[in-house]
Amino acid sequence: MEIGSNTHVGQSSSLLSDDYDATTHAPEDESVVTDKQPVVQETTSKEVLDLQTIVPVTNETIFSQSSVQQGMNHEEAQYVHPNYCYTADGTKQWIPDVPAYEKPNVGLRFKSWDDAFNMYKAYAAKAGFDVRKSTSTWTKGVISHKYIVCSKAGSPRCKDVDTLETLSSSSKRRNINIKVAGCNACIRLKVPSSSVAFEIYNFSKAHNHGLVDDFNMDLTRGRRQLQFSEKKFIHCLQTTSFGPTVAHRVKSSLKGGQHLVAGSKTDFKNHARNVRGFIADADAQMIVDRFNHNMSHLEDLFFEYKAVDGVLSSIFWSDGISRCNYSMFGEVLAFDATYDTNWYNMIFVLFTGVDSHKKCVTFGVGLIHNETIDSYKWLLNAFVTSHGKQPRLVLTDQDAAMKQAVSTVLTESTHRLCMWHVTNKIPVKVRICGEMQVNEEIRCRVNKLVWNVFIKPETFESRWHQLIDDFNLSENKWLKDMFAIRDRWVPAYFRELPMCCLMKTTSRCESSNSQFKVYSSHGNNLVQFMNCFEMALNAQRHMQRELQNDTTTKRPPIDTRLPIERHASYVYTITIFKEVQKDITKGLYHCARSCLETKDGLNIHCIHHKDKRNGFVGEFKVFHNPNDDTFSCSFKGFTRICYLCRHIFKVFQIELIDEIPETYIPKRWRSDVLPSSLFKIESRYSAPVDERSKLRQQFLSLANHCANRARGNIDLLQTLVDQMQHMKNNIWDKIPIEPSYNSNTAIIEDLVGYKIPEKVTITPPTRIRNKGSGSHKRTIGPGEKAKRKSKKPKRFCKKCNKHVHGYDSRNHEKIMLLKEQRRKEREQR
């Protein structure tokens, strides 16, 4: 009997070639298996002891793997209910009721070991059980016999049990089910000395356990094996802070049910565990090796790290896009420390600025082991080395280590403290007991004073002293300390500094940190942390790309007929144009020139500013130098934010100036400030760059498009399924054995983007404790406290003659006295 290569399990004609002649190959006393009359051998209870059904075959009988794998389609396999019987000693045994032409009969030969295994796996899928490879027998250094057994073969591990010790032991016995049952169902193969093919010489088909129903075959181990697509799905969701449990739930919803998902929830979690096991102690080494490799072919990538005694302590990196953004928008930056972003509690430091769309943009990233002055000095030195110049203005919180490091390293920069961190302490630091209304008035007046960007330093100081006198706060130590460093945080002292109002707080940093934590979690190691960070950075840059595309392809509406407004719509980004448009409109409708003076060769325009109700707001002077055609305003709007104020636009209207002078269009706000190459696909994280990934993604996209277009036409869908099945059969013919690139290790390397280093010389730090780690104790609210208190047993107080909480007759008087004092204090308030 010769079995063709294009076969399909479950069809009587699929195992026979077209030129097969059953009458010439079958012996006289055996049943003939033909296309029209398939023979199914029944097993009776008398025949149970001899369970090997031998079908004679010739020496040319070779079972090809393609015929098995092409036919082993789990969704199409026809399931046959098993029979069971009892042996002479009363043991129950299950005999799969599978047609004879689909059984691994004695005498079948296979070209390779994988062909044999896949054939038996296909039979097991029809019969209702799972299989695994067992041991081999070696003879004179050569494999002579191999065995494929039922997955429930073998005996469970025996453990010593002492019931007395079990009762006294604090450890609980694991509540698990035994997965092996000593099943003897198997096939045994031998390698004839005269041939390289494997031949079945023994087939045991009886099982000592129940077989799996057809609707439960998805629960077998063979069906639960995760393929590349499932592993990639788990990895992609982990980079957005979703664990394997959520990944399995989402996958089930997308597929339409848990039965359509390859793998259980436990299998998904096991894969996540395998990824962490793959990284293991080579975590820091993988990070360093990858950066060093990327620096060899990416000229714009900057990377520095510091290791102490072989332990990673600090790391800083900035890619080409971040460095380009800094060259355009790096006048003002803020940096802040964020905690609880990785397993080692390394402190995450993000350098953030504002781009041409007034969105957060990242200039560089650092991880440090602790928050010492030396750590911040190393980080700032790396930042300056990366970008080649220092920023004009730096914002931080009131951290003492940051302050010392900034003053030492960033000598050309102005250091400014975050105003929010200062003003947020006012309700706590400035309070008069029992005077709630007074406290609220103090808070409002202090905030109104310190947030005023229009007053001069001397005006601020006079109003500050007046406020202190009005509320008798001269002895408040915190207010004294804040006034002593007023030039570090009050806007009045930065009014002459260009771009001083671009950022007054570190809220930009906190916004970026919060966005990053959407993608990452504290349980990630460094490799996973990097993957999550790249996804978060990719999302930030995607928003920048969308806004830049809108600026290039869309035109905003024009509110006035002034030519200067239309000119502004072409030179600015859409976001900045909307701000400029407001000033142009208000300059037209809410400003008026009251007088024109000439002094020292300057034309001085006095501009009255009114509100929407035509109420007077103030008078501002616009100075025009006719010699060099420059403009300036006492409002100092251009100094604060680098685009012109409404008062100057009013003068432009009067002077019939139709275009904004180039001097007053800074490069950072222009619509073409960034090169288009920054937004190419090759510059994006997580985008496929190798040809294999691109083709695979393209194929999946085409398959989805075809399925979506034909989803309402059953004939087209059936044609599509048939074509895909034909393509699958061709691929299985060309790749009959699972390739090495689909091994678990190779898949994990492709997903995480890191390879196992040959030698580990840098190790990650041990988990550290820092001021952002917290106490690891959850805050308990008053409701939960009351609930816990209600569960505590009450004590009987003889003086109260009742059961109460918290006291008894011994401390009754003391507790009553305290309660009376608290009652009087509340009445006084």
C-alpha positions in Angstrom: 0.0 0.0 0.0 1.4 3.4 -1.0 -0.1 6.5 0.7 -0.2 9.7 -1.3 1.2 13.0 0.0 -2.0 15.1 -0.4 -4.3 13.5 2.1 -7.0 14.6 4.5 -7.8 12.8 7.8 -11.5 12.0 8.0 -12.1 11.1 4.4 -11.9 7.5 3.3 -10.3 8.3 -0.1 -7.7 10.8 1.2 -5.2 8.2 2.4 -5.1 6.3 -0.9 -3.4 7.5 -4.1 -5.2 7.5 -7.4 -3.2 4.6 -8.7 -3.8 2.4 -5.7 -5.3 -1.1 -6.4 -6.8 -2.6 -3.3 -7.3 -6.0 -4.8 -3.6 -6.5 -5.6 -2.2 -5.4 -2.3 -4.7 -6.9 0.2 -4.2 -10.5 1.4 -7.0 -13.0 0.8 -8.0 -13.2 4.5 -8.0 -9.4 5.2 -10.7 -6.8 4.6 -10.1 -4.5 1.7 -10.2 -0.7 2.4 -11.6 1.1 -0.6 -13.1 4.5 -1.3 -16.6 3.0 -1.5 -16.5 0.5 1.3 -14.4 1.7 4.2 -14.0 -1.0 6.9 -14.1 -0.2 10.6 -12.7 -2.9 12.8 -14.8 -3.4 15.9 -13.2 -4.4 19.2 -15.1 -6.8 21.4 -14.6 -7.6 25.1 -13.0 -10.9 24.1 -10.5 -9.2 22.0 -9.4 -6.7 24.6 -6.4 -8.7 25.7 -5.1 -8.6 22.2 -5.5 -4.9 21.2 -3.2 -4.7 18.3 -4.9 -4.5 14.9 -2.4 -5.5 12.3 -2.9 -4.2 8.7 -0.5 -5.8 6.3 1.5 -3.3 4.2 4.3 -3.6 1.8 7.9 -2.4 2.3 7.0 0.6 0.1 4.5 1.9 2.7 5.6 5.4 3.6 3.4 7.9 5.6 4.4 11.4 4.6 4.1 14.2 7.1 2.3 16.6 4.7 -0.6 14.2 4.5 -1.0 14.3 8.2 -0.4 18.0 8.9 -2.6 19.2 6.0 -5.4 17.0 7.2 -5.0 17.9 10.9 -7.3 20.9 10.9 -8.8 21.0 14.4 -11.9 22.9 13.3 -12.7 20.4 10.4 -11.7 17.1 12.1 -14.7 14.8 12.4 -14.9 13.3 15.9 -16.0 9.7 16.6 -17.3 8.7 20.0 -15.2 6.2 21.8 -16.2 2.7 22.9 -15.3 1.3 26.3 -15.2 -2.2 27.7 -14.0 -4.3 30.7 -11.1 -6.7 30.8 -11.2 -10.1 32.4 -10.2 -8.6 35.8 -12.9 -5.9 35.6 -10.7 -3.0 34.5 -12.5 -0.4 32.4 -10.7 0.5 29.2 -11.6 3.0 26.5 -11.1 2.0 22.9 -11.2 4.9 20.3 -13.7 4.1 17.6 -11.7 5.4 14.7 -11.9 4.0 11.1 -9.1 1.5 10.4 -7.7 3.5 7.6 -7.0 6.3 10.1 -5.2 4.1 12.7 -1.4 3.9 13.1 -1.4 0.2 12.2 1.6 -2.0 12.5 3.9 -1.9 9.5 3.4 1.8 8.6 6.7 3.5 7.8 7.6 7.1 8.0 10.3 9.2 6.3 11.2 11.0 9.5 10.5 11.1 13.2 8.3 14.2 12.9 6.2 12.4 10.3 5.4 9.7 12.7 4.7 12.0 15.6 2.4 14.2 13.5 0.5 11.1 12.2 -0.1 9.8 15.7 -1.1 13.3 16.8 -3.7 13.5 14.0 -5.0 10.1 15.1 -5.2 11.3 18.7 -7.1 14.4 17.7 -9.8 12.1 16.1 -9.8 9.7 19.0 -10.0 12.2 21.8 -6.7 12.3 23.6 -3.4 14.0 23.6 0.1 12.6 22.9 3.7 13.4 23.8 7.1 12.0 22.8 8.6 9.5 25.1 12.1 7.8 25.5 14.3 6.3 22.9 16.4 3.1 22.9 20.0 3.3 21.7 21.9 0.3 20.4 25.7 0.7 19.8 25.4 4.4 19.8 22.5 4.5 17.3 18.8 5.0 18.0 17.0 1.8 17.3 13.6 2.3 18.9 11.4 5.3 19.6 8.1 5.7 21.5 5.1 8.0 21.3 2.7 7.7 24.2 -0.6 9.1 25.5 -0.2 12.3 27.5 -1.5 10.5 30.5 1.2 7.9 30.4 3.5 7.5 33.5 2.9 7.4 37.2 2.4 10.4 39.5 5.3 11.3 41.8 4.9 9.8 45.2 5.6 11.8 48.3 6.1 10.8 51.9 3.0 11.6 53.9 2.6 11.6 57.6 -0.8 12.6 58.7 0.4 13.6 62.2 3.0 15.9 60.8 0.5 17.2 58.2 -1.9 18.2 61.0 0.8 20.1 62.9 2.4 21.7 59.8 1.7 25.3 58.9 2.2 24.6 55.1 -0.9 23.5 53.2 -1.0 20.7 50.8 -1.5 21.9 47.2 -4.9 21.2 45.8 -4.0 19.9 42.4 -5.3 17.1 40.1 -3.1 14.3 38.9 -2.6 14.6 35.2 -1.0 11.2 34.6 -2.8 7.9 35.0 -0.4 5.2 33.9 -2.0 4.9 30.5 -0.3 2.3 28.2 -1.7 3.6 24.9 1.2 4.2 22.6 2.9 3.4 19.3 6.4 1.9 19.2 8.7 2.4 16.3 11.9 0.9 15.2 14.6 1.9 12.7 15.4 -1.0 10.4 19.1 -1.4 9.8 18.6 -1.5 6.0 16.5 1.7 5.9 16.4 5.2 7.3 12.6 5.1 7.8 10.8 4.6 11.1 8.4 1.6 11.2 5.6 0.9 13.6 6.1 -2.5 15.2 3.6 -2.2 18.1 0.3 -0.3 18.5 -1.5 -0.2 21.8 -4.8 1.5 21.5 -6.6 0.9 24.9 -6.7 3.8 27.4 -7.4 3.5 31.1 -9.0 6.9 31.3 -11.9 8.6 29.7 -11.4 10.2 26.3 -12.1 13.9 25.6 -15.3 14.9 24.0 -15.1 16.7 20.7 -16.4 20.0 22.2 -13.7 19.8 24.9 -10.7 19.2 22.6 -9.7 22.8 22.9 -8.9 22.1 26.5 -6.2 19.5 25.6 -2.6 20.4 25.9 -2.0 20.1 22.2 -4.6 22.6 21.4 -3.4 25.0 24.1 0.0 25.5 22.5 0.6 29.2 22.0 1.7 30.3 18.5 3.6 33.4 17.5 0.5 35.5 17.1 -0.7 34.8 20.6 2.7 35.4 22.1 2.9 38.7 20.2 -0.5 39.7 21.4 0.5 39.1 25.0 3.7 41.1 24.5 1.9 44.0 22.8 -0.6 44.3 25.7 2.2 44.1 28.2 3.8 47.1 26.6 0.6 49.0 27.4 0.4 47.9 31.1 -2.0 45.0 30.5 -1.1 41.7 32.0 -1.6 38.2 30.6 -4.9 37.7 32.4 -6.4 40.8 30.8 -4.7 39.8 27.5 -6.6 36.5 27.6 -9.8 38.2 28.4 -9.4 40.7 25.5 -8.3 37.9 23.1 -11.4 35.9 24.0 -13.6 38.8 23.3 -12.0 39.5 20.0 -12.2 35.9 18.9 -15.8 35.4 20.1 -15.2 33.0 23.0 -12.6 31.2 25.1 -13.0 28.1 23.0 -11.5 29.9 20.0 -8.4 31.1 21.8 -5.3 28.9 21.7 -4.2 28.7 25.3 -5.8 29.1 28.6 -5.3 32.0 31.1 -2.6 30.0 32.8 -0.8 29.4 29.5 -0.8 33.2 28.9 0.6 33.7 32.4 3.2 31.0 31.8 4.4 32.8 28.7 4.8 36.0 30.6 6.8 34.1 33.2 9.0 32.6 30.4 9.8 36.1 29.1 11.0 37.1 32.5 12.9 33.9 32.8 14.5 34.6 29.4 15.7 38.0 30.6 16.6 36.8 34.2 19.9 38.3 35.5 21.0 39.5 32.1 18.6 42.4 32.3 21.1 45.3 32.6 23.5 43.7 30.2 20.9 43.4 27.5 20.1 47.1 27.8 23.7 48.1 27.6 24.4 45.7 24.7 21.4 46.9 22.7 22.3 50.6 23.1 25.9 49.9 22.1 24.8 48.0 19.1 22.4 50.8 18.0 25.1 53.5 18.5 27.2 51.7 16.0 24.8 52.4 13.1 22.7 55.3 14.5 24.9 58.4 14.6 22.3 60.6 16.4 21.8 58.2 19.3 23.4 59.2 22.6 23.9 56.8 25.4 25.8 56.8 28.7 25.8 54.5 31.7 27.5 54.1 35.0 28.2 50.8 36.8 29.8 50.5 40.2 31.4 47.1 41.0 29.6 45.6 38.0 26.1 46.9 39.2 24.2 49.3 37.0 23.7 52.6 38.9 22.8 55.2 36.3 21.8 55.4 32.7 20.9 58.2 30.3 19.9 58.1 26.6 18.5 60.5 24.0 17.8 59.5 20.4 18.0 61.5 17.3 14.4 62.8 17.4 14.8 64.0 21.0 18.0 65.8 20.2 16.4 67.5 17.2 13.5 68.6 19.3 15.9 70.0 21.9 17.7 72.0 19.2 14.4 73.6 18.3 12.5 73.8 21.6 15.2 73.6 24.3 15.1 77.1 25.6 13.0 76.0 28.6 12.9 72.6 30.1 11.7 70.9 33.3 12.8 67.6 34.8 11.3 65.7 37.7 11.9 62.3 39.4 9.2 59.6 39.2 9.1 56.5 41.3 7.6 53.0 41.1 8.2 52.6 37.4 10.3 49.4 37.4 11.0 46.3 39.5 14.3 47.6 40.9 12.8 51.0 42.0 15.3 52.9 39.9 14.3 56.5 39.8 12.9 57.6 36.4 13.9 61.1 35.4 12.3 62.7 32.3 13.5 65.9 30.7 10.5 67.6 29.2 9.9 70.7 27.1 7.1 72.3 25.0 7.0 71.9 21.2 5.6 74.1 18.5 2.1 72.8 19.2 2.3 73.5 22.9 2.5 69.8 23.6 4.9 68.0 25.8 8.1 66.8 24.1 10.8 64.6 25.5 14.5 65.7 25.3 16.1 62.8 27.2 15.6 60.1 29.8 17.5 58.9 32.7 17.4 56.2 35.4 19.4 56.7 38.6 19.9 54.4 41.6 19.4 57.1 44.2 18.6 60.8 44.6 22.0 62.1 45.7 23.7 65.2 44.5 26.3 63.0 42.7 23.6 61.1 40.9 21.9 64.2 39.6 25.2 65.8 38.7 26.1 62.8 36.6 22.7 62.9 34.9 22.9 66.6 34.1 26.5 66.2 32.8 25.3 63.4 30.5 22.4 65.6 29.3 24.6 68.6 28.5 27.1 66.3 26.7 24.3 64.8 24.6 22.8 68.2 23.4 25.9 70.3 23.4 24.3 73.4 25.0 22.5 74.4 28.2 18.9 75.5 28.4 18.0 79.1 29.2 15.6 78.3 31.9 15.3 75.1 34.1 12.3 74.2 36.3 12.4 71.7 39.1 10.7 71.1 42.4 12.3 72.1 45.8 14.4 69.0 46.0 17.7 69.9 47.7 19.8 67.5 45.6 18.4 68.8 42.4 19.1 72.4 43.5 22.8 71.7 44.2 23.3 69.7 41.0 21.7 72.4 38.8 23.8 75.2 40.3 26.9 73.1 39.8 26.4 71.8 36.2 24.0 74.2 34.5 25.9 77.3 35.2 24.6 79.1 32.2 20.9 78.4 33.0 18.4 80.2 35.3 17.0 77.8 37.9 13.4 78.3 38.7 11.3 76.5 41.3 7.9 75.1 40.5 5.2 77.6 41.7 2.6 74.9 42.2 4.8 73.0 44.7 5.1 76.3 46.6 1.5 77.6 46.5 0.1 74.1 47.2 1.6 74.3 50.7 -0.1 77.6 51.6 -3.2 76.0 53.3 -1.0 73.9 55.5 1.8 76.4 56.2 -0.2 79.6 56.5 -3.2 79.0 58.8 -4.8 80.7 61.7 -6.5 78.2 64.0 -10.3 78.6 64.1 -10.4 81.3 61.4 -11.5 79.4 58.3 -12.7 82.5 56.5 -9.5 84.4 57.3 -7.5 81.4 56.1 -9.3 81.4 52.8 -8.8 85.1 52.3 -5.1 84.7 53.0 -4.8 81.9 50.5 -6.6 83.9 47.8 -4.5 87.1 48.3 -1.2 85.2 48.3 -2.1 83.3 45.1 -3.3 86.5 43.4 -0.1 88.2 44.3 2.5 85.6 43.4 0.8 84.5 40.1 0.7 88.0 38.8 3.0 88.1 35.7 2.6 91.9 35.0 4.0 93.5 38.1 7.6 94.5 38.8 9.7 93.1 41.6 9.5 96.2 43.7 5.7 96.2 43.4 5.6 92.6 44.5 7.7 93.3 47.5 5.6 96.2 48.7 2.3 94.2 48.3 3.9 91.2 50.1 4.8 93.3 53.1 1.3 94.8 53.1 -0.2 91.4 53.1 2.0 90.2 56.0 1.0 93.3 58.0 -2.7 92.9 57.3 -2.8 89.4 58.7 -0.1 89.7 61.3 2.0 86.9 59.7 5.5 88.4 60.4 6.4 85.4 62.6 5.5 82.8 60.1 8.7 80.9 59.4 7.6 79.3 56.1 6.6 82.7 54.6 10.0 84.1 55.7 11.8 81.3 53.9 9.7 81.6 50.8 10.3 85.4 50.7 14.0 84.8 51.1 14.1 82.8 47.8 11.5 84.8 46.0 13.8 85.3 43.1 13.6 81.6 42.4 9.9 81.2 42.0 7.9 84.5 41.8 7.1 85.4 38.1 7.9 89.1 38.7 11.6 88.3 39.0 11.6 86.5 35.6 9.7 89.1 33.5 12.8 90.2 31.6 13.8 86.6 30.7 12.7 85.4 27.2 10.1 82.6 27.2 9.6 83.0 31.0 5.9 82.2 30.9 6.2 79.1 28.7 6.4 77.0 31.8 5.9 78.2 35.4 5.4 74.7 37.0 6.7 71.2 36.5 3.2 70.1 35.5 4.5 69.3 32.0 6.8 66.7 33.5 4.1 65.3 35.7 1.8 65.0 32.7 4.5 63.1 30.7 5.2 60.9 33.7 1.5 60.2 34.1 1.2 59.3 30.4 4.2 57.0 30.7 2.7 55.2 33.7 -0.3 54.3 31.5 2.0 52.1 29.5 4.3 50.7 32.3 4.0 49.2 35.8 6.2 48.7 38.8 6.6 45.0 38.1 8.5 45.5 34.8 12.2 44.7 34.6 14.5 47.0 32.7 14.0 45.3 29.3 10.2 45.5 29.7 10.5 49.0 31.0 12.3 50.0 27.8 9.7 48.4 25.6 6.9 50.2 27.5 8.8 53.5 27.4 9.2 53.2 23.6 5.5 52.7 23.2 4.7 55.7 25.4 7.2 57.9 23.4 5.8 56.6 20.2 2.3 57.8 21.3 3.7 61.2 22.2 5.4 61.5 18.8 2.3 60.2 17.0 0.3 63.2 18.5 3.0 65.5 17.3 2.8 64.0 13.8 -1.0 64.4 13.7 -0.8 68.1 14.7 2.0 68.7 12.2 0.0 67.0 9.5 -3.0 69.2 10.3 -0.9 72.3 10.1 0.4 71.3 6.7 -2.8 70.1 5.1 -5.6 72.2 6.8 -6.3 75.9 6.9 -8.0 77.4 10.0 -10.9 79.8 9.7 -10.3 83.5 9.4 -12.2 85.8 11.9 -11.2 89.2 10.4 -10.5 90.5 7.0 -7.1 91.8 8.0 -4.3 90.6 5.7 -2.0 90.1 8.7 -4.3 87.4 10.1 -4.1 85.4 6.9 -0.4 85.8 6.8 -0.2 84.5 10.4 -2.2 81.4 9.4 0.6 80.5 7.0 3.6 81.0 9.1 2.5 79.6 12.5 1.3 76.2 13.5 -2.5 75.9 13.9 -2.2 75.8 17.7 -0.1 79.0 17.9 -2.1 80.7 15.2 -5.3 80.3 17.3 -3.5 82.2 20.2 -2.2 84.9 17.8 -5.7 85.1 16.2 -7.2 86.0 19.6 -4.7 88.9 20.0 -5.3 90.1 16.5 -9.1 90.1 17.0 -8.9 91.7 20.4 -6.5 94.3 19.1 -9.0 95.2 16.4 -12.2 95.3 18.6 -11.0 96.0 22.2 -8.0 98.3 21.8 -7.7 101.9 20.8 -4.9 104.4 20.4 -5.4 107.3 22.8 -2.3 109.4 21.8 0.9 109.3 19.8 4.1 110.8 21.1 7.7 111.1 19.7 10.6 110.9 22.1 14.3 110.2 21.5 13.5 109.2 17.9 10.8 106.7 19.0 7.2 106.8 18.2 5.2 106.0 21.3 1.7 104.7 20.8 -0.6 104.8 23.9 -3.0 101.9 23.6 -6.1 101.7 25.8 -7.1 98.1 26.5 -10.8 97.4 27.2 -12.7 94.2 28.1 -15.7 92.6 26.5 -18.1 95.0 28.4 -16.1 98.0 27.1 -14.6 98.5 30.6 -11.2 100.0 30.9 -8.4 97.4 31.7 -5.3 99.4 31.4 -3.0 101.6 29.2 0.1 100.1 27.5 2.7 101.8 25.5 4.0 100.5 22.2 7.5 101.8 21.1 8.3 101.9 17.4 11.8 102.7 16.2 11.5 103.9 12.6 15.3 103.5 12.0 15.4 99.7 12.3 11.6 99.2 12.2 11.4 97.4 15.6 8.5 97.3 18.0 8.2 96.7 21.7 5.4 97.0 24.3 5.3 97.7 28.0 3.0 94.6 28.2 6.1 92.5 27.4 4.0 89.8 25.7 6.6 89.0 23.1 9.3 88.6 25.9 7.1 86.2 27.9 5.8 83.9 25.2 7.6 84.9 21.9 4.7 86.1 19.9 3.3 89.6 19.6 0.6 91.0 21.8 -2.7 92.6 20.9 -1.3 96.2 21.5 1.3 95.8 18.8 -1.2 94.3 16.4 -3.3 97.4 17.0 -0.4 99.5 15.9 0.1 97.3 12.9 -3.5 97.9 11.9 -3.1 101.7 12.3 0.2 101.7 10.4 -1.3 99.4 7.6 1.3 96.7 8.1 -0.1 93.6 6.4 2.5 91.0 7.4 4.3 90.1 10.6 8.0 91.1 10.4 10.3 88.1 10.3 12.0 89.4 13.4 8.9 88.6 15.4 8.3 85.1 14.1 10.6 82.9 16.1 11.6 79.6 14.6 10.1 77.5 17.4 6.5 78.6 16.5 6.8 78.2 12.7 4.8 75.6 10.9 7.9 74.2 9.2 10.2 74.1 12.2 10.8 70.4 12.1 12.1 68.4 9.1 9.7 66.0 7.6 12.2 63.1 8.0 11.4 63.0 11.7 8.0 61.6 10.9 8.9 58.8 8.6 8.0 55.2 9.4 11.7 54.3 9.9 11.9 56.8 12.8 9.0 55.3 14.7 9.2 52.8 17.5 7.4 49.5 17.1 7.2 49.9 13.4 8.3 46.9 11.3 11.7 47.6 9.7 12.8 44.2 8.4 11.3 42.8 5.3 9.9 39.7 7.0 7.9 41.7 9.5 6.6 44.0 6.8 5.5 41.1 4.6 3.8 39.3 7.5 2.0 42.5 8.5 1.0 43.1 4.9 -0.4 39.6 4.5 -2.5 39.9 7.7 -3.8 43.2 6.6 -4.8 41.8 3.2 -6.5 38.8 4.8 -8.5 41.1 7.1 -9.5 43.3 4.2 -10.7 40.3 2.2 -12.7 38.8 5.1 -14.3 42.2 5.8 -15.3 42.7 2.2 -16.8 39.2 1.8 -18.3 38.9 5.3 -21.9 39.0 4.0 -21.4 36.6 1.1 -21.2 33.0 2.1 -20.0 31.8 -1.3 -17.1 34.2 -1.3 -16.2 33.3 2.3 -16.2 29.6 1.4 -14.0 30.3 -1.6 -11.6 32.4 0.6 -11.4 29.5 3.1 -10.7 27.0 0.4 -7.9 29.1 -1.0 -6.4 29.7 2.4 -6.5 25.9 3.0 -4.8 25.3 -0.3 -2.1 27.8 0.6 -1.7 26.2 4.0 -1.2 22.8 2.4 1.5 24.2 0.1 3.3 25.8 3.0 3.2 22.6 5.0 4.6 20.7 2.0 7.5 23.2 1.7 8.1 23.4 5.5 7.1 20.0 6.8 8.9 20.5 10.2 8.5 23.3 12.6 11.3 25.8 11.8 13.8 26.9 14.4 12.6 30.6 14.2 9.4 29.4 15.8 11.1 28.0 18.8 10.1 29.6 22.1 13.5 31.3 22.6 13.6 32.7 19.1 10.1 34.1 19.4 10.9 35.8 22.7 14.1 37.3 21.2 12.0 38.7 18.3 9.3 40.1 20.6 11.5 41.8 23.3 14.1 42.9 20.7 17.0 41.6 22.8 19.3 38.6 22.6 20.9 36.6 25.3 24.3 38.1 25.9 27.4 35.8 25.7 28.8 37.2 28.9 27.2 39.1 31.7 29.4 41.8 33.2 26.8 44.3 34.3 24.0 43.2 36.6 20.9 45.2 37.6 20.7 46.8 41.1 19.0 45.2 44.0 15.6 46.6 44.9 16.3 49.9 46.6 14.4 52.0 49.0 14.0 55.7 48.2 11.7 58.5 49.3 9.2 57.7 46.6 8.9 54.1 47.5 6.2 54.7 50.1 5.6 52.8 53.3 3.9 49.8 51.6 1.0 50.4 53.9 -2.4 51.2 52.5 -4.1 54.3 53.9 -7.2 53.3 55.9 -10.2 55.6 55.7 -12.6 56.4 58.4 -15.3 54.1 57.0 -13.0 51.1 57.1 -11.8 52.1 60.6 -15.4 52.1 61.8 -16.0 48.8 60.2 -13.0 47.2 61.8 -13.9 48.7 65.2 -17.4 47.2 64.9 -15.9 43.8 64.5 -13.9 44.1 67.7 -15.5 42.5 70.8 -17.0 45.0 73.2 -15.9 45.3 76.9 -18.4 45.6 79.8 -18.0 48.8 81.8 -19.4 48.5 85.3 -19.8 52.2 85.7 -21.8 52.6 82.5 -23.4 49.2 83.0 -23.2 48.4 79.3 -20.8 46.9 76.7 -18.7 49.6 75.0 -15.7 50.0 72.7 -12.3 51.4 73.9 -12.7 51.5 77.6 -14.0 49.8 80.8 -14.4 50.7 84.5 -10.7 51.1 85.0 -10.3 54.1 82.5 -13.9 55.2 82.4 -13.3 58.6 84.1 -10.3 59.4 81.9 -12.1 58.7 78.7 -15.2 60.6 79.8 -13.0 63.6 80.6 -11.3 63.6 77.2 -14.7 63.4 75.5 -16.0 66.4 77.4 -12.9 68.4 76.5 -13.3 67.6 72.8 -17.0 68.6 73.0 -16.2 72.0 74.5 -13.5 72.6 71.8 -16.1 71.9 69.1 -18.5 74.3 70.6 -15.9 77.0 70.8 -15.1 76.6 67.1 
